[in-house]
C-alpha cells in the first residue's frame, strides 16, 4: 500500500524533528527547568521577531496587486484583540 503524502513528509523529517524535540531549550521549557534568563531572552527575541514579521506582512500588503490581498495581509499583520495589554503585562512580569 502506498504511503500518504503527509506520512512520507513526516517520515523524511523524523530524525530532525526528534532532535528538535530533544533540544535543551524545549525540554527545559516543558519540564520547568529552563533558566529564567534564557526564557527572558527568548520572549524578547520573539517579540522583536513578531513585530518585524508584522511589518513584513504590511509591506506585502502595500505591494499586493489585488485589494483583497492587501486586506488579508494587513489583517494578518495586526495582533489579535485578545493581546490588548498582554505584552505590557508580560514585560512587567519579566522586568523588561
Secondary structure as UniProt FT lines:
FT   HELIX           5..21
FT   HELIX           24..31
FT   HELIX           36..63
FT   HELIX           67..77
FT   HELIX           81..83
FT   TURN            84..85
FT   HELIX           86..94
//
